[in-house]
């Protein structure tokens, strides 16, 4: 047992002030300030709600678990100084240098570790104190324990991977009993060992106040710490084979994974199309690409200092080209399972991942041969945990529940349905690592159950990309984020770009600075933008977006979706920051960014090219809008000094009906789905705006099903229960001016009407010249009536109902009789 008693300062980084919890605190403070102003004016101000119960707040927020008031308690500080002085004297007597002591004669604290049988990655850490200290809340109330890898890591130089506040975990029993057990689930960060350090003294989130090392456990070893892990299915565009006569990039489905071994170990996947575990018919595909990054590729601290860890190596192998003829798969999807290998692994011991279903993407065939398409959408996830600890930093504790719900949803649909979930899109603020690299490993472990089966598409948010301008590398000048924030913790887009390949046309040459792309999945074309990079008219991204939207073939993909992180339409009270104007920065508030997207993109591109849906995150809430065209006049524009409210003329061209159905909408429907796990935030202290049809404060994701070219159904699924639908809506359309098939249908319909009129004219003429035929004609007509469809019901009850014409006519006749009798 290693024990010690030494003090140090955790490093302090200015960018840490911008993490999520401080943002929420700032927003609450701003709201409260506004309330006070309104109260002075005789108005009742709205209050920001806390959407976590007290126990959850203490469980997931270190500030609430620690008595911050003690930091300014002079008597307490005096006692601690005296105690530290005594400890230093004891160390001098024993001839010990500053640092960790090999033996602590008083045995005040001990830390022991036990692993589950046969599983060193699930451990229980036990902390015990001497009997003299039990019941001393001042001394024990702030203790916390942290996991480090490798063991004996310098706690002054590197951040812990996970930590737990002992009194919060034990619900107060640690102070009473002086003992606590803490469950840790360990994730490999490509180091062989872990150990656990007990800290005393309070610390403040973001400033890492003075902390005291009390004890340290023995090291434990991880088996297979360099093994390949965390596969995710991705979509990429790569150059064609050397034998191809075309120079166009080829769309491909690929597997990306992490390991501790580089390309010299021949990283590869083996796959097969059956699920017979005894089969030895494996196909081998060597990784076509291996990437990594170092401190020199990142922008500033903590990503380059206290938070840095090597990401190891990120490998990608092509699973198959998107060149299949969909008609050859008319009877079902082809099921593919695979495993990850390199020269140091034993194939029979590697996990088999099941299953990827082929085909996933749309081929060059007509969409008439494509089954219905199901996709999932959400943003702002973060990293949750299933043990007693939290990642460093805390962010997105409910994310584990959302991820688990998605995994169950995918498994049920893919095993029991003729259709499959064909993709998941996470639009920005992925892990909230913010410069602490180990969080990415924890995040990858969290999403593996579903990301290993279906394509994961991502774009970047402020917590992946945003970096102060002065820290932007010279080689990337001109691609700085628009807002000049510190939200990425110095990662400046690099980590997310390497870890999550996307189908970008020019990624090879531009790297993290071309985070926009277009892809097709089944009946849907998805155009992804980067709201952190310049998208104004004339910018490189604007040119790309226009070309992408203009060249969509609606006969193949009749539905078009645009995704980005910051919302293009949002109901929020987050007002522009005066500092943005003083420093000539672009406004980064909800309203400021929305105005910019409305001015530059909405009418110019989204309306012009008939986008059906837009998906956004960033605002941690669920909102569904009307079918939105634009602000009707310049006077209706949201100005920097005011907030859009009730009573203004708005740009809604259609609302959903009583059954949540949009029939032939003429403008996009906007959805904010920043509900993947990050803390919910209420930025609305007034009645909702006219364009906002519904707002929900709940974690979850959108389940989108494009049934065919005229019917699309979306459900907002509860992140705690995949069987619970919190909101849903349907888009129905009968015409599509971009689809020539509908032009033909209109021509046929017009010809049919002309023919019907001609037949009616002949019938009238026949009856005029043969009046005696009236009775027989009436009888014949009655006997030949058939049922016809009539719209009814909501999205869960079906879209049409058969209504018998005889029943309808009988109702009309009864009504006529009642009128004659004077009853109506």
C-alpha positions in Angstrom: 0.0 0.0 0.0 1.4 3.4 -1.0 0.4 6.2 1.2 1.4 9.9 1.2 0.5 13.3 2.5 1.6 16.1 0.2 0.1 19.3 -1.2 0.0 20.7 -4.7 -1.9 23.0 -7.0 -3.9 21.6 -9.9 -3.1 23.6 -13.0 -5.6 26.3 -13.9 -6.6 27.0 -17.5 -8.7 30.0 -18.5 -10.6 27.9 -21.1 -12.0 25.7 -18.4 -14.2 28.6 -17.4 -16.2 28.0 -20.5 -17.3 24.4 -19.8 -20.9 23.4 -19.7 -21.7 23.7 -16.0 -20.3 27.2 -15.9 -22.3 28.1 -19.0 -25.4 26.9 -17.2 -24.5 28.9 -14.1 -23.9 32.0 -16.2 -27.2 31.6 -18.0 -29.0 31.1 -14.7 -27.3 34.2 -13.3 -28.2 36.2 -16.4 -31.8 35.1 -16.1 -31.9 36.0 -12.5 -30.4 39.4 -13.3 -33.2 39.9 -15.8 -35.7 38.9 -13.2 -34.5 41.5 -10.8 -34.7 44.2 -13.5 -38.3 43.2 -14.3 -39.2 43.1 -10.6 -37.9 46.7 -10.2 -40.2 47.6 -13.1 -43.2 46.0 -11.4 -43.0 42.8 -13.5 -42.7 39.2 -12.4 -39.6 37.7 -14.0 -39.4 34.1 -15.1 -37.1 31.7 -13.4 -34.7 29.2 -14.9 -35.8 25.7 -13.8 -33.5 23.1 -12.4 -34.4 19.9 -14.2 -32.4 17.6 -11.9 -33.5 16.4 -8.5 -31.3 17.3 -5.6 -29.8 13.9 -5.3 -28.9 13.8 -9.0 -27.4 17.2 -8.7 -25.2 16.1 -5.8 -24.3 12.9 -7.6 -23.2 14.6 -10.7 -21.9 18.0 -9.6 -18.9 18.2 -7.5 -19.6 21.8 -6.5 -22.8 20.7 -4.8 -21.1 17.8 -3.1 -18.6 20.1 -1.4 -19.2 22.8 1.1 -17.8 25.7 -0.8 -18.2 28.0 2.2 -15.4 26.1 4.0 -13.0 27.6 1.4 -13.2 30.9 3.1 -13.4 29.6 6.7 -10.2 31.0 8.3 -10.4 28.8 11.3 -10.6 25.7 9.1 -7.7 26.9 7.0 -5.7 27.6 10.1 -6.3 24.0 11.3 -5.3 22.6 8.0 -2.1 24.7 7.9 -1.2 23.4 11.4 -1.9 19.8 10.4 0.2 20.2 7.2 3.1 21.7 9.2 3.0 18.7 11.6 3.0 16.3 8.6 6.0 18.1 7.0 7.9 17.8 10.3 7.1 14.1 10.5 8.4 13.7 6.9 11.6 15.5 7.8 12.2 13.3 10.8 11.9 10.2 8.5 14.1 11.8 5.9 11.5 11.7 3.2 11.6 14.0 0.2 8.5 15.8 -0.9 6.3 13.4 -2.8 4.5 10.1 -2.1 5.5 8.2 1.0 6.0 4.5 0.8 4.7 4.0 4.3 2.5 6.0 6.5 3.1 5.1 10.1 -0.1 6.5 11.5 -2.2 4.5 9.0 -4.8 7.3 8.8 -6.0 6.4 5.3 -5.9 3.3 3.2 -7.0 2.6 -0.4 -7.4 -1.0 -1.6 -8.6 -2.3 -4.9 -10.4 -5.5 -5.7 -11.4 -6.6 -9.2 -14.3 -8.7 -10.3 -13.4 -12.3 -10.8 -11.7 -12.6 -14.2 -12.4 -9.0 -15.1 -9.8 -6.3 -14.1 -11.9 -3.6 -15.7 -14.6 -3.7 -13.1 -13.1 -2.9 -9.7 -14.2 -1.9 -6.3 -12.0 0.7 -4.5 -12.3 0.7 -0.7 -11.3 3.8 1.3 -11.0 3.5 5.1 -9.9 6.0 7.7 -8.7 5.7 11.3 -11.3 5.6 14.0 -10.1 9.0 15.3 -11.3 10.7 12.2 -14.7 9.2 11.8 -17.6 11.6 12.3 -15.4 14.6 11.5 -17.4 16.2 8.6 -14.9 19.1 8.3 -12.1 16.7 7.6 -13.9 13.9 5.7 -16.7 15.7 3.9 -14.7 16.8 1.0 -12.6 13.7 0.3 -12.6 12.4 -3.3 -10.8 9.6 -5.1 -9.5 9.6 -8.6 -8.4 7.0 -11.1 -5.1 7.5 -12.9 -3.5 5.6 -15.8 -0.7 4.8 -16.0 -0.2 4.1 -12.3 2.1 6.5 -10.5 1.3 9.2 -13.0 2.3 12.7 -11.8 -0.9 14.2 -10.5 0.5 17.6 -11.0 1.0 17.0 -14.7 -2.0 15.0 -15.9 -5.7 15.0 -15.3 -7.3 11.9 -13.7 -9.5 9.8 -15.9 -12.4 9.4 -13.5 -13.2 10.5 -9.9 -15.9 10.2 -7.2 -16.9 12.4 -4.3 -16.9 9.9 -1.4 -19.6 11.4 0.8 -21.9 11.8 -2.2 -21.4 8.2 -3.3 -22.1 6.9 0.2 -24.9 9.4 0.8 -23.2 10.7 3.9 -22.1 7.4 5.4 -18.5 8.0 4.7 -18.3 10.8 7.3 -20.2 8.6 9.8 -18.3 5.3 9.3 -15.0 6.4 7.9 -15.3 3.7 5.1 -16.7 3.6 1.6 -16.7 1.3 -1.4 -16.6 3.0 -4.9 -17.3 1.0 -8.1 -15.1 1.9 -11.1 -15.6 0.6 -14.6 -12.2 1.1 -16.3 -11.6 1.9 -19.9 -8.3 1.3 -21.6 -6.4 4.5 -22.5 -3.6 2.3 -24.0 -1.6 2.2 -20.7 -0.9 -1.1 -18.9 -1.8 0.0 -15.3 -4.2 2.0 -13.2 -4.1 3.2 -9.6 -6.3 5.3 -7.4 -5.4 8.4 -5.4 -7.3 9.7 -2.4 -7.5 13.5 -2.1 -8.5 15.7 0.8 -9.4 19.4 1.0 -12.0 21.0 -1.1 -11.5 21.9 -4.7 -13.4 24.2 -6.9 -14.6 23.0 -10.3 -12.7 24.9 -13.0 -10.1 26.4 -10.7 -8.7 23.2 -9.1 -8.1 24.7 -5.8 -5.4 23.4 -3.5 -5.9 19.7 -2.9 -4.1 17.3 -0.6 -2.9 13.8 -1.6 -3.8 11.5 1.4 -3.1 8.0 0.0 -2.5 6.0 -3.1 -3.4 2.4 -4.0 -1.2 -0.3 -5.4 -1.2 -0.6 -9.2 -3.5 -2.9 -11.0 -2.8 -4.3 -14.5 -5.1 -4.3 -17.5 -5.0 -7.3 -19.8 -5.2 -6.4 -23.5 -4.7 -2.7 -23.0 -3.3 -2.3 -26.6 -6.0 -4.4 -28.2 -8.2 -3.0 -31.0 -11.5 -1.6 -29.6 -14.5 0.6 -30.1 -15.5 0.0 -33.7 -17.9 2.3 -35.4 -19.5 2.0 -38.8 -18.8 5.1 -40.9 -19.5 6.5 -44.3 -16.5 7.8 -46.3 -15.6 9.0 -49.8 -12.2 7.8 -51.1 -10.4 7.8 -54.4 -11.3 5.0 -56.9 -9.1 2.0 -57.4 -6.2 2.4 -59.8 -8.0 0.2 -62.4 -11.0 2.6 -62.5 -11.3 5.0 -65.4 -13.2 7.6 -63.3 -11.6 10.1 -61.0 -14.7 10.7 -58.9 -14.6 9.8 -55.2 -16.3 6.5 -54.4 -18.8 6.2 -51.6 -18.0 3.4 -49.2 -19.1 1.9 -45.9 -16.2 1.4 -43.6 -15.2 0.3 -40.1 -13.1 2.7 -37.9 -11.6 1.6 -34.6 -8.9 2.5 -32.1 -5.9 0.5 -30.8 -2.5 1.0 -29.2 -0.6 -0.4 -32.2 0.4 1.4 -35.4 0.1 0.4 -39.0 3.2 -1.9 -38.8 1.0 -4.4 -36.9 -1.2 -4.9 -40.0 -4.5 -3.7 -38.5 -7.4 -5.3 -40.3 -11.0 -6.6 -40.1 -12.3 -10.0 -40.9 -15.9 -10.3 -41.9 -18.4 -12.9 -43.0 -22.0 -12.8 -44.2 -23.4 -15.6 -42.1 -23.8 -15.9 -38.3 -22.6 -19.4 -38.0 -20.1 -19.3 -35.2 -18.4 -22.5 -36.5 -17.8 -21.0 -39.9 -14.2 -20.3 -40.9 -15.1 -18.5 -44.1 -13.8 -15.1 -43.1 -12.9 -12.3 -45.5 -9.9 -10.1 -44.6 -9.6 -6.4 -45.3 -6.4 -4.6 -44.2 -6.8 -1.0 -42.9 -6.5 1.4 -45.7 -5.8 4.3 -43.4 -4.2 4.8 -40.0 -4.2 8.2 -38.3 -3.2 9.8 -35.0 -2.4 13.3 -33.6 -0.1 14.8 -31.1 0.2 17.9 -28.9 1.6 19.8 -31.8 -1.6 19.4 -33.8 -3.8 20.9 -31.1 -4.2 24.5 -30.3 -3.9 25.2 -26.5 -4.3 24.0 -23.0 -5.7 21.9 -21.5 -5.7 19.8 -24.8 -1.9 20.3 -25.1 -1.0 20.0 -21.4 -2.9 18.7 -18.4 -5.6 17.0 -20.5 -3.5 15.5 -23.2 -3.2 11.7 -23.7 -2.1 10.0 -26.9 -5.2 8.8 -28.8 -3.2 5.7 -29.9 -4.0 4.9 -33.6 -7.2 5.2 -35.5 -7.6 2.6 -38.2 -10.2 2.5 -41.0 -11.0 -0.5 -43.3 -13.4 -0.4 -46.2 -16.3 -2.9 -45.7 -17.9 -2.5 -49.1 -18.4 0.0 -51.9 -21.8 1.5 -52.6 -22.1 -0.1 -56.0 -24.7 -2.7 -55.3 -27.8 -3.0 -57.4 -30.7 -2.6 -54.9 -32.9 -4.9 -56.9 -30.6 -7.8 -56.2 -31.5 -7.4 -52.5 -35.2 -7.2 -52.9 -35.8 -10.1 -50.6 -33.8 -8.8 -47.7 -30.7 -7.2 -46.3 -27.4 -9.1 -46.3 -26.2 -9.5 -42.7 -22.5 -8.9 -42.1 -20.6 -9.6 -38.8 -16.9 -8.8 -38.2 -14.0 -8.8 -35.8 -11.0 -6.5 -35.3 -7.5 -7.9 -35.6 -3.8 -7.2 -35.9 -0.6 -9.2 -35.8 -0.6 -9.4 -32.0 -4.2 -10.6 -31.5 -5.6 -14.1 -31.4 -8.6 -14.2 -33.8 -10.5 -16.8 -31.8 -10.4 -14.6 -28.7 -11.6 -11.4 -30.4 -15.2 -10.2 -30.0 -17.5 -10.7 -33.0 -19.6 -7.6 -33.7 -23.1 -8.2 -35.2 -24.4 -6.9 -37.4 -24.0 -4.5 -40.3 -26.8 -4.8 -42.8 -26.0 -4.4 -46.5 -27.1 -2.3 -48.5 -27.1 0.8 -46.3 -26.8 3.6 -48.8 -28.8 4.5 -52.0 -27.2 3.2 -55.1 -27.5 4.6 -58.6 -30.9 2.8 -59.0 -34.2 4.5 -58.8 -35.7 5.0 -55.3 -38.7 2.9 -56.5 -36.6 -0.1 -55.5 -35.7 1.2 -52.1 -37.4 0.1 -48.9 -38.5 2.6 -46.3 -35.6 4.4 -44.6 -35.2 4.7 -40.9 -32.7 7.1 -39.3 -32.0 8.5 -35.8 -31.1 12.2 -35.1 -29.9 14.1 -32.0 -27.2 16.4 -30.7 -25.3 17.3 -27.6 -24.6 14.0 -26.0 -21.7 13.9 -23.6 -20.6 11.0 -21.5 -22.5 9.2 -18.8 -21.4 6.4 -16.5 -22.8 3.2 -15.0 -20.4 3.1 -12.0 -20.0 5.4 -9.0 -17.5 7.7 -10.8 -17.6 10.5 -13.3 -15.4 11.4 -16.2 -13.1 14.4 -16.0 -15.0 16.7 -16.7 -18.6 16.0 -15.8 -20.8 16.5 -18.8 -23.9 14.8 -20.0 -24.5 12.3 -17.2 -27.9 11.1 -18.7 -26.1 10.3 -22.0 -25.6 6.7 -20.9 -29.4 6.3 -20.7 -29.9 7.8 -24.1 -27.2 5.6 -25.6 -28.6 2.5 -24.0 -32.1 3.4 -25.3 -30.7 3.8 -28.8 -28.9 0.4 -28.6 -32.1 -1.4 -27.6 -34.1 0.4 -30.3 -31.6 -0.6 -32.9 -31.5 -4.2 -31.8 -35.3 -4.6 -31.7 -35.8 -3.0 -35.2 -32.9 -4.7 -36.9 -33.8 -8.2 -35.5 -37.6 -8.1 -35.9 -38.2 -5.8 -38.9 -37.9 -6.2 -42.6 -36.5 -2.7 -42.6 -33.4 -1.6 -40.6 -32.1 1.5 -38.8 -29.8 2.7 -41.5 -27.9 5.5 -39.7 -27.5 7.7 -36.7 -26.6 11.4 -37.0 -25.1 13.2 -34.0 -24.9 16.8 -34.9 -22.3 18.4 -32.7 -21.1 18.5 -29.1 -20.3 14.8 -29.2 -18.4 13.9 -26.0 -17.8 17.3 -24.3 -14.1 16.2 -23.9 -13.1 19.8 -24.1 -9.4 19.1 -24.1 -9.4 16.0 -21.8 -8.6 13.2 -24.1 -9.5 10.3 -21.9 -13.2 11.4 -22.2 -13.1 10.4 -25.9 -12.2 6.8 -24.9 -15.1 6.8 -22.4 -17.4 8.2 -25.0 -16.4 5.6 -27.6 -17.0 2.8 -25.1 -20.5 4.3 -24.4 -21.7 4.3 -28.0 -20.0 1.1 -29.2 -23.2 -1.1 -28.7 -25.0 0.7 -31.5 -22.2 2.5 -33.4 -20.7 -0.9 -34.2 -23.8 -1.8 -36.1 -25.1 1.2 -38.1 -23.4 4.2 -39.7 -22.6 7.0 -37.4 -22.6 10.5 -39.0 -21.3 13.5 -37.1 -20.6 17.1 -37.5 -18.8 19.4 -35.2 -20.2 21.8 -32.6 -18.6 24.5 -30.5 -17.2 22.0 -28.0 -15.2 20.3 -30.8 -14.2 23.3 -32.8 -14.2 26.7 -31.2 -10.9 28.2 -30.2 -9.5 31.7 -29.6 -8.3 33.2 -32.8 -4.8 33.8 -31.5 -4.3 30.1 -30.9 -5.4 29.0 -34.4 -2.4 27.3 -36.2 -0.9 29.3 -39.1 -1.6 26.4 -41.4 -5.3 26.8 -40.8 -5.6 30.5 -40.9 -8.8 31.5 -42.7 -10.8 28.7 -41.2 -11.0 29.9 -37.6 -14.4 29.5 -35.9 -16.7 32.4 -36.3 -17.2 33.2 -32.6 -13.7 33.1 -31.0 -14.6 31.1 -28.0 -12.6 28.6 -25.9 -15.3 25.9 -26.0 -13.2 23.0 -27.5 -10.6 23.2 -24.7 -7.9 23.6 -27.4 -8.9 20.7 -29.6 -9.9 23.0 -32.4 -11.6 20.3 -34.4 -8.7 17.9 -34.6 -9.7 15.1 -32.3 -13.3 14.8 -33.7 -12.0 14.8 -37.3 -9.6 11.9 -36.7 -11.9 9.9 -34.5 -15.0 10.2 -36.7 -14.5 10.0 -40.5 -17.3 11.4 -42.6 -18.0 11.5 -46.3 -16.3 14.8 -47.0 -15.2 15.4 -50.5 -11.9 17.2 -49.7 -11.0 15.9 -46.2 -7.7 14.6 -47.5 -6.4 18.1 -48.3 -8.3 20.4 -45.9 -8.6 18.2 -42.8 -10.7 19.5 -39.9 -11.6 22.6 -41.8 -14.0 21.0 -44.3 -16.5 19.7 -41.8 -19.4 19.7 -44.3 -20.7 17.0 -46.6 -23.6 15.5 -48.5 -24.6 11.8 -48.4 -27.6 9.7 -49.4 -29.2 7.0 -47.3 -32.1 5.2 -48.8 -34.8 7.8 -49.6 -33.0 10.6 -47.8 -30.4 13.1 -48.9 -28.6 14.6 -45.9 -26.6 17.9 -46.3 -24.4 18.6 -43.2 -23.0 22.0 -42.5 -20.5 23.4 -39.9 -22.2 26.3 -38.0 -18.8 27.1 -36.4 -17.1 27.9 -39.7 -18.0 30.7 -42.1 -21.2 30.0 -44.0 -22.1 33.5 -45.1 -23.0 34.2 -48.8 -19.9 33.8 -50.9 -17.9 31.7 -48.4 -16.4 28.3 -49.4 -19.0 26.5 -47.2 -21.9 28.5 -48.8 -20.7 27.5 -52.3 -20.6 23.9 -51.2 -24.1 24.0 -49.7 -25.6 25.5 -52.8 -24.0 23.0 -55.1 -25.0 20.1 -52.8 -28.7 21.2 -52.6 -28.9 22.2 -56.2 -27.7 18.8 -57.5 -30.0 16.5 -55.5 -31.9 14.1 -57.6 -35.4 14.0 -56.1 -36.4 10.9 -58.1 -33.8 9.0 -56.1 -33.9 10.7 -52.7 -37.3 12.6 -52.5 -36.6 13.8 -48.9 -33.9 16.4 -48.2 -32.6 17.2 -44.7 -30.1 19.8 -43.6 -28.2 19.4 -40.3 -26.0 21.7 -38.3 -25.1 22.3 -34.6 -26.3 25.8 -33.8 -30.0 26.3 -34.6 -31.2 28.1 -37.7 -34.6 28.6 -36.0 -34.9 28.5 -32.2 -37.2 30.0 -29.6 -34.8 31.4 -27.0 -34.3 34.3 -24.7 -30.5 34.1 -25.0 -29.9 37.7 -26.0 -26.8 39.0 -27.9 -23.8 39.7 -25.7 -22.8 43.4 -25.7 -19.1 42.3 -25.5 -19.6 40.7 -29.0 -20.3 44.2 -30.4 -17.5 45.9 -28.5 -15.0 43.4 -29.8 -16.5 43.2 -33.3 -17.0 39.5 -32.9 -19.9 37.7 -34.5 -22.7 37.1 -32.0 -22.6 33.5 -30.6 -25.9 33.7 -28.9 -29.0 31.6 -30.0 -30.6 34.7 -31.5 -27.5 36.1 -33.1 -26.6 32.8 -34.9 -30.2 32.3 -35.9 -30.4 35.7 -37.5 -27.2 34.9 -39.5 -28.6 31.6 -40.8 -31.9 33.2 -41.6 -30.2 36.1 -43.5 -27.7 34.0 -45.5 -29.1 30.5 -45.8 -32.8 30.0 -45.1 -34.4 31.8 -48.1 -31.4 31.7 -50.4 -30.9 27.9 -50.1 -33.3 26.1 -47.9 -36.5 27.6 -49.4 -35.1 27.8 -52.9 -34.1 24.1 -53.0 -37.1 22.8 -51.2 -35.5 21.4 -48.0 -38.0 19.3 -46.1 -36.5 19.3 -42.6 -33.7 21.0 -40.7 -32.1 19.4 -37.6 -30.1 21.5 -35.0 -28.7 21.0 -31.5 -26.7 23.4 -29.2 -29.9 24.6 -27.3 -30.5 21.7 -24.9 -34.2 21.3 -25.5 -36.6 19.7 -28.0 -38.5 22.2 -30.2 -40.6 21.6 -33.3 -41.5 24.5 -35.5 -44.2 25.3 -38.1 -43.4 25.0 -41.8 -41.2 28.1 -41.7 -40.5 30.4 -44.7 -38.9 33.6 -43.4 -39.7 36.8 -41.4 -42.3 38.5 -43.5 -40.7 41.9 -43.5 -37.4 43.5 -42.5 -39.2 45.1 -39.5 -40.0 41.5 -38.3 -36.3 40.6 -38.2 -35.0 39.7 -34.8 -32.8 42.6 -33.9 -29.8 42.4 -31.6 -31.5 44.3 -28.9 -34.8 42.5 -28.7 -36.3 39.0 -28.7 -38.9 37.5 -31.0 -42.2 37.3 -29.1 -45.9 36.8 -29.4 -47.8 39.3 -31.6 -45.2 39.7 -34.4 -46.0 38.8 -37.9 -44.0 35.6 -38.4 -42.9 33.4 -41.3 -45.1 30.3 -40.7 -46.7 29.2 -43.9 -48.4 26.2 -42.3 -48.9 24.6 -38.9 -49.5 20.9 -38.3 -53.2 20.0 -37.9 -54.9 18.4 -34.9 -53.3 15.1 -35.8 -49.8 16.6 -36.1 -49.9 16.2 -39.9 -48.2 18.7 -42.3 -49.9 18.3 -45.7 -47.8 19.5 -48.6 -45.8 22.0 -46.6 -44.2 24.7 -48.7 -41.2 25.4 -46.4 -38.9 23.5 -44.1 -39.9 22.3 -40.7 -37.2 23.0 -38.1 -36.4 20.7 -35.2 -34.0 21.5 -32.3 -32.9 18.2 -30.7 -30.1 19.1 -28.3 -31.3 16.3 -26.0 -28.6 13.6 -26.3 -27.6 13.8 -22.7 -26.1 17.2 -21.9 -27.9 19.1 -19.1 -31.2 20.5 -20.2 -31.3 24.3 -20.3 -34.4 26.5 -20.2 -33.8 29.8 -22.1 -37.4 30.8 -22.4 -39.0 32.8 -19.6 -42.1 33.9 -21.6 -44.8 32.3 -23.7 -43.5 30.5 -26.7 -43.2 32.2 -30.1 -45.7 31.7 -32.8 -43.4 29.5 -34.9 -42.7 27.2 -32.0 -45.3 24.4 -32.1 -44.0 22.4 -29.1 -41.1 22.6 -26.6 -40.1 19.7 -24.4 -37.5 19.5 -21.7 -36.6 15.9 -21.9 -33.6 13.8 -23.1 -34.2 11.7 -26.2 -33.8 11.4 -30.0 -35.7 11.6 -33.3 -36.7 8.4 -35.0 -37.4 9.3 -38.6 -39.0 6.9 -41.1 -39.4 7.8 -44.7 -42.1 5.3 -45.8 -42.0 6.4 -49.5 -41.8 9.5 -51.6 -45.0 11.0 -50.1 -45.0 10.0 -46.5 -42.5 10.7 -43.7 -43.1 10.0 -40.0 -40.9 11.4 -37.1 -41.1 10.4 -33.4 -39.3 12.0 -30.5 -38.3 9.0 -28.4 -37.8 9.2 -24.6 -34.1 8.7 -23.8 -35.1 6.7 -20.8 -37.6 4.4 -22.6 -37.4 3.7 -26.3 -41.0 2.6 -26.2 -42.2 6.0 -25.0 -43.0 8.6 -27.7 -43.0 12.2 -26.4 -43.9 13.9 -29.7 -44.6 12.8 -33.3 -45.6 14.3 -36.6 -46.2 13.3 -40.2 -45.4 15.0 -43.5 -47.7 14.0 -46.3 -47.5 15.3 -49.8 -49.2 14.6 -53.1 -47.0 16.5 -55.5 -43.3 17.2 -55.8 -42.3 19.7 -58.4 -38.8 18.4 -58.4 -39.8 14.9 -59.2 -40.8 14.2 -62.9 -42.7 11.1 -61.8 -45.3 13.5 -60.3 -45.5 15.5 -63.5 -46.5 12.3 -65.3 -49.1 11.5 -62.6 -50.5 15.0 -63.0 -50.8 14.5 -66.8 -52.5 11.1 -66.3 -54.8 12.7 -63.7 -55.7 15.5 -66.1 -56.5 13.1 -68.9 -58.6 11.1 -66.6 -60.6 14.1 -65.6 -61.2 15.0 -69.2 -62.3 11.4 -70.0 -64.7 11.5 -67.0 -66.3 14.7 -68.1 -66.8 13.3 -71.5 -68.5 10.2 -70.1 -70.7 12.3 -67.9 -71.7 14.4 -70.9 -72.6 11.2 -72.8 -74.6 9.9 -69.8 -76.6 13.2 -69.6 -77.3 13.1 -73.3 -78.4 9.5 -73.1 -80.7 10.2 -70.2 -82.2 13.3 -72.0 -83.1 11.2 -75.0 -84.1 8.2 -73.0 -86.0 9.5 -69.9 -87.5 6.1 -69.1 -84.1 4.7 -68.3 -83.7 6.9 -65.1 -85.0 4.2 -62.7 -82.8 1.4 -64.0 -79.9 3.7 -64.2 -80.3 4.6 -60.5 -80.6 1.0 -59.5 -77.5 0.1 -61.5 -75.5 2.9 -60.0 -76.4 1.9 -56.4 -75.4 -1.7 -56.9 -72.0 -0.8 -58.4 -70.8 1.5 -55.7 -67.4 0.7 -54.1 -65.6 1.8 -51.0 -63.2 4.8 -51.4 -60.5 6.1 -49.1 -61.0 9.1 -46.8 -58.2 10.7 -44.7 -58.4 10.3 -41.0 -56.7 9.7 -37.7 -53.1 10.7 -36.5 -49.8 9.3 -37.2 -50.3 6.2 -35.1 -53.7 5.4 -36.3 -52.9 5.1 -40.0 -53.3 7.7 -42.8 -56.5 6.5 -44.6 -59.7 4.8 -43.7 -62.0 3.0 -46.1 -65.5 4.6 -46.1 -68.4 3.0 -47.9 -70.3 5.3 -50.3 -73.6 3.6 -49.5 -73.1 4.4 -45.8 -72.3 8.0 -46.6 -75.3 8.4 -49.0 -77.6 6.9 -46.4 -76.3 9.5 -43.9 -77.0 12.3 -46.4 -80.5 11.0 -47.1 -81.3 10.8 -43.4 -80.1 14.3 -43.0 -82.4 15.5 -45.9 -85.4 13.8 -44.3 -84.7 15.5 -41.0 -84.4 18.9 -42.7 -87.8 18.3 -44.4 -89.3 17.4 -41.0 -88.0 20.6 -39.4 -85.7 18.7 -37.0 -82.5 20.5 -38.2 
